[in-house]
């Protein structure tokens, strides 16, 4: 993606503790309203209430799996490079 415009590319992974959500439902609501891919998924579902309800349930279930004591651990990838 960066091609030959950079040099010295380094990457590192880390974990970020996110403590802004008090429930799995709050995670669902945030992603439904603010996260592009989730917004697009709901837009593609359109008026299909059955599919929307299933997506709601799956997102809440996923959040319940990872929300522990009010904290979710999110992995990130940090990429740094020097512009040529």
N, C-alpha and C positions, 0 to 999 in steps of 0.2 A: 504494500500500500504506500509506503514511503519511498520505495525505489532507491535510486542512488543519490537522493537528496540529503541523506543523513549518514552518519557513521557512529560507531561506538554505541550500538544499540544494547541496552541492558534491560532485563525484566526481573521483577520479583513479585511474589504473591504475598498477600497478607490477609488478615481477618479484621473485620470492623464490627464491633459490638453495637448494634442499633437498638436503642431503648426507648424509642418514641411511641411504640404501640402497646396498648394495655390489653389487647385481645386479638384473637385471630380475625374477628370481624373487622377490627380497625385496620389490620393489614390489608384485608380484602378491599375495603372501601378506598384506602389510599391508592392501591395499584389500579383499581377499576377507574379511578378518576384522574390519576396523574402519571401513569407509566405507559408510554407509547405503545409497546407491543400488546399490553392488556387492553388498552383503549381500542386498538385495531381489532383485536379478537372479538370484543363486544360489538363493534361496528359491523364486522362480517357476519355475525349471528343475526343481526337485524332484529326483526320482531318475533323471532322464534323463542317463545317463553320457555319451552322445554330445554333448549340448548343453553339459554342464559342461566336458568336455574342450575343446570348441571355444571356449568363453568363456575358459578358462584360457589357451589358446594365443593368443587375440587380445589379452588383457591383457598377457601377457608380450611379445608383439610390439610393442605400443604402448609399453611401458616401455623396450624396447630402442631404439626410435626416439628417445626423448627423454632417456635416461640417458646423459650424456656425461662420462666421467672421474669417475664417482661422484656427479655433480651433475645434478639435474633443475631446470629453470627453470619455476616455476609462476607464472602470471599471477594477479593479484588485483585486485579493484575495491574501493576504499575510498570509502565514502559517509559524509559528515558533514552534520549538520543541527542547527538550533537548535529546541528544543522550545518551542512557543507557550505 
